[in-house]
Amino acid sequence: MRLSSLKKFGVALAACSALGAVLASIAVAGTSVTEPAAWVKTESGVPKTIVEEEVVCRRTVAEKEGNFVFRSKVLGQPLEITATGINCTGGKVRNTGTPSTSMALFEGQLEFTGVSVDSPVGCKIASTNKTNPLIGDLKMEENVNTKSFLEVSPASGTVITTFVLTNCAAAGNYQLKGFFDLEATTSTGTHAQNQLFAGNATTCEMSALLLGKEPATLTGEFEIELKSGSSWGAEHP
């Protein structure tokens, strides 16, 4: 399972370059990650390692710059799909392993809402897209111990989701495969009720997404909150 760690899921929606092949667990662009990692919450002022907690996901930015954007190509043409919202289905975070081998995981399905096709012009798509079950592995950056990344991939198989385009020459079913990394915008060791995660230029370089045979990227920003409402965050165990 490849993973790097959760940060803001989309600060600036600048175009990112993606890798067209699956990467090893060592990230590129000068970013290296290492285990172990842990999710920790604060209850009554006391830090506690999370065993398992249900979570909710939501988008935090109302402006257009906060949208989620998928970019790739279909039939040689640029493809751009935008989503304006996000939810988690069956979302949870949990820790597994021993303190020296601890793994902090995110599990669940991401449901993108307000989905539309910006390019190719004229293509239509369902307004909601739910991914297959996903698993995210939190990892700490080796050289900057305040940073962490979440690497998200299918819980089984290789397909993250399928985009169904209609009403245009590029109509068809397109499978998004591989994995993507998210950067935690909150510093490691800092607890907050809402933890922000981002796909951006850096995480696109760390990711390996393919739409069919074409490289793909994902940018945008969302937050994850424990259903219990407790403050929480990423920690070195």
Long-range contacts (C-beta under 8 A, 24 or more apart in sequence): 1-135, 1-137, 1-151, 1-153, 2-137, 2-151, 2-153, 2-179, 2-208, 3-33, 3-136, 3-137, 3-138, 3-139, 3-149, 3-150, 3-151, 3-152, 3-153, 3-179, 3-181, 4-31, 4-33, 4-139, 4-141, 4-148, 4-149, 4-150, 4-151, 4-181, 4-182, 4-183, 4-203, 4-206, 5-33, 5-37, 5-138, 5-139, 5-140, 5-141, 5-147, 5-148, 5-149, 5-150, 5-151, 5-181, 5-182, 5-183, 5-184, 5-234, 6-106, 6-136, 6-138, 6-148, 6-149, 6-150, 6-182, 6-183, 6-184, 6-195, 6-197, 6-224, 6-234, 7-147, 7-148, 7-149, 7-150, 7-182, 7-183, 7-184, 7-185, 7-186, 7-196, 7-197, 7-198, 7-203, 8-183, 8-184, 8-185, 8-196, 8-197, 8-198, 8-200, 8-221, 9-68, 9-182, 9-183, 9-196, 9-197, 9-198, 9-199, 9-219, 9-220, 9-221, 9-222, 10-66, 10-68, 10-69, 10-198, 10-199, 10-200, 10-219, 10-220, 10-221, 10-222, 11-185, 11-198, 11-200, 11-221, 12-65, 12-200, 12-201, 13-65, 13-67, 13-69, 13-219, 13-220, 14-200, 14-201, 14-219, 15-71, 15-201, 15-217, 16-71, 16-200, 16-201, 16-203, 16-204, 16-205, 16-217, 16-219, 17-201, 17-204, 17-205, 17-215, 17-217, 18-204, 18-205, 18-207, 18-208, 18-209, 18-215, 18-216, 18-217, 19-205, 19-207, 19-208, 19-215, 20-208, 20-210, 20-214, 20-215, 21-208, 22-178, 22-179, 22-208, 23-206, 23-207, 23-208, 25-139, 25-151, 27-149, 27-181, 27-206, 28-205, 28-206, 29-202, 29-205, 29-206, 31-141, 31-143, 31-149, 31-202, 31-206, 32-141, 32-142, 32-143, 33-139, 33-140, 33-141, 33-142, 33-149, 34-139, 34-140, 34-141, 34-142, 35-101, 35-102, 35-103, 35-139, 35-140, 36-97, 36-99, 36-100, 36-101, 36-102, 36-103, 36-140, 36-236, 36-237, 37-102, 37-103, 37-104, 37-138, 37-139, 37-140, 37-148, 37-234, 37-235, 37-236, 37-237, 38-95, 38-102, 38-104, 38-234, 38-235, 38-236, 38-237, 39-93, 39-94, 39-95, 39-104, 39-138, 39-232, 39-233, 39-234, 39-235, 40-191, 40-232, 40-233, 40-234, 40-235, 41-191, 41-226, 41-228, 41-230, 41-231, 41-232, 42-191, 42-230, 42-231, 42-232, 43-230, 47-191, 47-235, 49-95, 49-237, 50-93, 50-94, 50-95, 50-232, 51-94, 51-95, 52-92, 52-93, 52-94, 52-95, 53-92, 53-93, 53-94, 53-226, 53-227, 53-228, 53-230, 53-232, 54-91, 54-92, 54-226, 54-227, 54-228, 55-88, 55-91, 55-92, 55-93, 55-106, 55-108, 55-224, 55-225, 55-226, 55-227, 56-87, 56-88, 56-91, 56-224, 56-225, 56-227, 57-86, 57-87, 57-88, 57-91, 57-110, 57-222, 57-223, 57-224, 57-225, 58-85, 58-86, 58-87, 58-222, 58-223, 58-225, 59-84, 59-85, 59-86, 59-220, 59-221, 59-222, 59-223, 60-194, 60-196, 60-221, 60-222, 60-223, 61-221, 66-220, 66-221, 67-220, 68-112, 68-199, 68-218, 68-219, 68-220, 68-222, 69-218, 69-219, 69-220, 70-163, 70-176, 70-211, 70-216, 70-217, 70-218, 71-216, 71-217, 71-218, 71-219, 72-209, 72-211, 72-214, 72-215, 72-216, 72-217, 73-211, 73-214, 74-120, 74-165, 74-170, 74-172, 74-174, 74-211, 74-212, 74-214, 75-169, 75-170, 77-119, 77-120, 77-170, 78-119, 78-120, 79-117, 79-119, 79-120, 79-170, 79-211, 79-214, 80-117, 80-118, 80-119, 81-115, 81-116, 81-117, 81-118, 81-125, 81-163, 82-114, 82-115, 82-116, 82-117, 82-118, 83-112, 83-113, 83-114, 83-115, 83-116, 83-129, 83-220, 84-113, 84-114, 85-112, 85-113, 85-114, 86-110, 86-111, 86-112, 86-113, 86-220, 86-222, 87-111, 87-113, 88-224, 89-130, 90-133, 91-224, 93-224, 93-226, 93-232, 99-237, 102-237, 103-137, 103-138, 104-137, 104-138, 104-234, 105-135, 105-136, 105-137, 105-138, 106-134, 106-135, 106-136, 106-138, 106-150, 106-152, 106-224, 107-133, 107-134, 107-135, 107-136, 107-155, 108-133, 108-134, 109-133, 109-134, 110-134, 117-165, 120-168, 120-169, 120-170, 122-167, 122-168, 123-165, 123-166, 123-167, 123-168, 123-170, 123-171, 124-165, 124-166, 124-167, 124-168, 125-163, 125-164, 125-165, 125-166, 126-164, 129-161, 129-163, 130-161, 131-160, 131-161, 132-156, 132-157, 132-159, 132-160, 132-161, 134-160, 136-182, 138-234, 140-188, 140-234, 140-236, 145-188, 145-236, 146-187, 146-188, 146-189, 147-183, 147-184, 147-187, 147-188, 148-184, 148-188, 148-234, 149-181, 149-182, 149-183, 149-184, 149-203, 149-206, 150-181, 150-182, 150-184, 150-197, 151-179, 151-180, 151-181, 151-182, 151-206, 152-179, 152-180, 152-181, 152-182, 153-178, 153-179, 153-180, 160-209, 163-211, 174-211, 174-212, 175-211, 175-212, 176-209, 176-210, 176-211, 176-216, 177-209, 177-210, 177-211, 178-207, 178-208, 178-209, 178-210, 178-216, 179-207, 179-208, 179-209, 180-204, 180-207, 180-208, 180-209, 180-218, 181-206, 181-207, 184-234, 186-233, 186-234, 188-233, 188-234, 188-235, 188-236, 189-233, 189-234, 189-235, 189-236, 190-233, 191-231, 191-232, 191-233, 192-231, 192-232, 192-233, 193-225, 193-226, 193-229, 193-230, 193-231, 193-232, 194-223, 194-224, 194-225, 195-223, 195-224, 195-225, 195-232, 195-233, 195-234, 196-221, 196-222, 196-223, 197-221, 197-222, 197-223, 197-224
